[in-house]
Amino acid sequence: MSEESMTTPQHPIGSGFGHGSTASDVVAGVDLRGKTAIVTGGYSGLGLETVRALSSAGAAVTVPARRPEHAKEVLAAAGLSQVNVEPLDLADQQAVKDFGARFLSSNETLDILVNNAAIMASPEQRVGPGWESQFATNHLGHFTLLNTLWPALTAAPSARVVSLSSTGHKLSPIRFEDINFENGYDKWKAYGQAKTANALFAVELDRLGRSAGVRAFAVHPGGIMTELQRYLPREEMVAAGWMDDAGNIREGFKTPEQGAATSTWAATSPALAGMGGVYCEDCDIAKPTDPASPLARYQGVDAHAVDPEAATRLWAVSAEMTGVNAFA
């Protein structure tokens, strides 16, 4: 089969789910007994609801956490004390490699990897060898995690990797000429670049991994109020139209249960068998952005976030920055 014929069109498939669907809706009837999953950031917001849905379908879930004791408390309070918690700081490359080595030493296969954890619009911070923190945490941390866990993913009969992007990707393509914002920092462009990176990661991973039975999807979960907004003052969220002066959330925002639905769907839906490398929203494959639409800022995927050439280039740059590449 030619590589072109294996490429999934960036076009909805009529999943039967939509904007209001919840994570529990999309796993109804899905049997994940005997399967293992890892969900980064799986102890707050969307991640917690993703863990709840995957666990309810029978999966054995591991949550890597920067604050493991806090994560255990949250999961226990949510009735998810059976979930395994392991220490991991995505901004620390060695910690990512150490987590991966521990998981591989258990000789478990890995059926589902959900790269959910993220920071958003944070003040300028540098991590590692001077990397911009949003790109380093949201993209490079997950890049190294995937490449470290690759043997466990290929040991599964068919594995899926879900990379959480967002409509934030529309704020910036990859700035290959200044990826670390050394010439002036803009917190929203930095977030946009990181979310574009999350989408392109799925494009290239799917191309590299499909012959080994590993498929990848990028996901926009929708607008949801979670801990992701922790760096934003209320005035900025009011000015953006996300809430009114009294703090009431704008209509159209999703609950965390609804926000977790698309990543859960991408991780588990039988309708996606044999597909991958696409950007999804509202529990379906998204349409390309219609620039003429008044909703262009909030719907669809921009061409720069699914561009295969940019995806291949980003993978090479990421491998060079981290020194990790399972496909070298």
N, C-alpha and C positions, 0 to 999 in steps of 0.2 A: 504494500500500500504506500502510495507517495505521501510525502510530508504534507503537501497541500491538501490532500483528501482527508487528512486526519485533523485539519484545523477546524475548530468549532466556530460557526458564524456568530458574530456579535448581534444576536437577534433573539427576542423572546420566544420561548417554546410553549407558552400556555400552560404553566405549571398547575393552575388551579388554586394557587395561593396568591396573596397580595399584600398591600400596605398594612392591613390590619391583622394579618396572620401572626400567631405567636409561635415561639419555639416548640411548645408542646403540641401545637396543631401540626407542624411539619414532621414531627417524629412519630405521630400516631401511626401504629401499624409497622413501624420500622424496628427490626430486631438487631440490636448491637451486642447481644450476649457473646462473650468470647473475644470481643474486639477491645483494643486499647486506644485511648485518646490522650493527647496533651493539649491543654488550653492555657496559653499565657494570659496573665491578668484575669484568671478565672475565679477571683474572689470579690469582684465588685461589678456593678453595672451589668453590661452585656455579657461579660465573661462568666459571671456567676450564673446567669440564666442559661447560657450555653452549656455550662457544666451540668446544671440541673436537668436539662433536656437530654443530653447524651447519657447521663447516669440513669435517667428514668427508662431509657430504651435498652439498658443493660450493659453499657460500656464501662470498662474500668478506666477511670479518669485520673490523670496526674495534673496537678496545678503547680507550675513553677512560680515562686513568689519571692519578691524582694524582701517582704516582711513575713516570713513563714509562720511565726507564732500568731500574728494577727490574722493571716489567711486561715489557719486552722480554726480559730475562734469564730470567724465569719461563716465558714463552711459548716461547722457544727451547729451554729445558731440557725442555719438554713436547712437543717436536717440532712446534711451531706457529709457527715463525719467519716463515711467510708471512702471519701476521695483522698488520694495520696497527695501530700504537699511536699515539695522539695525546694530548697533555696536556689534562687537564681536572680541576678540583677542583669537585665538586658544591656545596660550601659557599660558593663564590665565584661570584655571579651573572654577573659580567662574564666570568669564565673560561668559563662555560657558553655564553654568547652568542658568545664568540670561537670556541669549538669548532664551534658550529652554523654560524657564518659560513664557517669554513674548509671544512666538509663541503659546504655549499651551493655554494661556489665551484668544487667539483670537478664540478658538474653531474651527479652520480650520483643515481639514484633510491634510495630506502630502502625495502626490503621488510619488514624486521623490526627493531624496536627493543625490546630487553630491558632494562628498568630494574631492574637486579639489585643494584647497589651499595647498601650500607646501613651505618649504625652502630647499635649496640644497647646500651641501658642505660648510656649514657655518663655520666660526671660532668657536672654542670651546666656548659654552655658556651654562649656567645653568639656568633653570627656575623652579619655584615652589619649591619643597623640595629638589632641587639639581638634577633634571632630566636633562639628555642630551637634548639639545633644538630641534634637528631634530626629535628624537623619540617622544618628548613631544608635538611638534607642529603638525607634520605630522600624527602621530598615536593617541597619547593619547587625544589630543584635539578633534579629530573626533570621537574617541571612546566614550567620554563623551557626545558629541553632539548627536550621534545616540541614546545612552541609555536614554538621557533626552527627546528626541523627539519621543521615541517609541510609546506612546499612539496615537500621530497624524498619524504615519505610519500605525498602525494597524487599525485605523479608516477608512483608504482608502480601497476601494474594493480590490485593488491589488497594492502594492507599490514596487518601486525598489530603491535600494541603490547602487550607483556607487562609488567605491573607486579607486582613481587614484594611481596606482603603476607605475613602469617603469622597463626597463631592468636594472636599478640600483639595482634591487633585486638580480641580479647575483653576486653583490660585497660582499654580506654577508648574511648568515642566521641570525636568532634571536640568539643573544649572551646571552642566559638565565643566564649564569654564571657571566656576567658583562654587563648588559643591558644599563647601564648609562656611560660606558667607563670610569670607575674610575681608571682603570689600563692602562692609555695611550690612548690619543684621536687620531683617524684617521678620518678626515672629510668625506672621501669617504666610508669607512666601516660603519660609522654612518649613512650616507645617504642610503647605501645599506640595512642596517638593517631596517631603517624606511620604505623603499619601500617594503621589504619583509613583514613587519608588515601590510602594506596596503593591500597586496594580501591575507595574512592569515586572516585578519579581514573579508574579503568578504566570505572566505570559511566557517568560523565558524558562521558568522551572517546568512548566507543562511541556514545552518543546524538548527540554533535556530529559525529562523523567518519564514521558509517556511510554517509551519502549520498555521501561522497567515496571510498568503498571502503576506509576504514580501520576496522578492528575492534580492540577492546581487551579484554584479559582480566586479571583479578587472579589471583594464584597463591600458594598456601601450599606451600612446597617440602617441608615435613616437618621433623622435628627432626634436625639434623645438627651435628656439632662442626666448626666452621670458625674462621677468624680473626674472625668476627662476635662470638665470645665473649671477645675480647681484654680487655674492660673488667671481666670477672667474675672474682673470686677463686674458687679451687677450692672453698673452704668454702661459698660461696653456691650453686655448682652441685651440691654434695653435698646441701645442705639442700633444694634444689629437686627432688631425686630424679633428676637427670640422670646422675649417676655415683655409684659407691660410694667409700668412703674410700680405696681403692687406685687410684682414677682409672679404673676400668672403666666404659665407657659403658653406660647402661641399654638393655636390649633394646627394640627398637622404633625406635631412632634409625636414620637412614638413612646410607649412605655418600654422599660428595659426588656420585658418579655417579648414585645413586638420587635424591638431592635435586635434581639438575638436570633430572630427567625431566619433571616437570610443566610447568616453564617452556618446555622444548624442545617438549613436546607441544602446548602452547597456541600456540606460535609457528609450528608447522609442520603440525599434523594436518589432513589433508583432511576428517576427520569434523566439524571445526568450521567448515567453509565456511558462510558466511551467518549465523554466530552471533557473539555477543559480549556484553560488559557483565556477565559472570558471574564468580564466584569459583570457582577450581578447586583440587582437592587430589587426590593419588594418581592423577594422570593421568586425571582425569575432572572433570566439573562437580560441585561439592560440593552436598550437601543443606543446607537451612537447619538451624541448630543445633536439636537436640532438648533442651530445657532439663531434661527428666527423665532424660536419659542420664547414666550415671556418667562418660562420656567427653566430656561437653559442653564441657569446657575445651579439649579437643584435637581435636575433630572438628566439621565443619560451619561455616557462616558465620552470624554474628549479624546480626540485622536491621539494626542501625545501620550496618553496613559495606557494605550493598547498597541503602541507602535513597536513591531517586532525588532526593528533595527536598534531603537533606543533601549529596548529590553536586553538585547544581547550586549550592547555597549555597557549598560549599567551593571550587568552581571560581571563583566570583565573588570570594571572599575572596583566593584565591591570585593571581588576576589583579591585584587591587588591591595586594597586598603586593609583587609582583614588577614590576608595570608592563608585563607581557607577556600578550598574549592573541591568538592567531591567529584567533579567531572573533569578535573585536569588530567 
